[in-house]
């Protein structure tokens, strides 16, 4: 009887620990997403992103987000360049990306995983010569991979953060 209670207690602790790790990872991904998004306004004109497309961009993590417009890939490329996350060949700069992710609270928790996911997605679409289309495909792959791993932030979480930031200013 005593051993059963200990086993249940241990299982409950493991479950709680797992949920806290997943929640922590989602919070880190939320912070990285919002930080990365800070460059969107500056990149809107350069990437020829219309106001409507820019608005759509804020729904990146929604299940129904469409990766159909080259301009979105150009915007992501511009944003990545803004933070010095790309090499001259428009591939991920691993060291700078690592530093960028780690610049957020608890970023070290997800940095290596995010770099691995992006790198795998880059390899998958390496043959695409148009940088904007390639980066758009990489972004789609990244999103899908993050969702599969349970580290993608929900739109509710992001919208709550947007509202809190707007009220603070």
Secondary structure as UniProt FT lines:
FT   HELIX           2..37
FT   TURN            38..39
FT   HELIX           40..44
FT   TURN            45..48
FT   HELIX           51..57
FT   TURN            58..61
FT   TURN            63..64
FT   HELIX           70..82
FT   TURN            83..84
FT   TURN            88..89
FT   HELIX           94..102
FT   TURN            105..106
FT   HELIX           107..109
FT   HELIX           111..124
FT   TURN            125..127
FT   HELIX           131..149
FT   HELIX           155..168
//
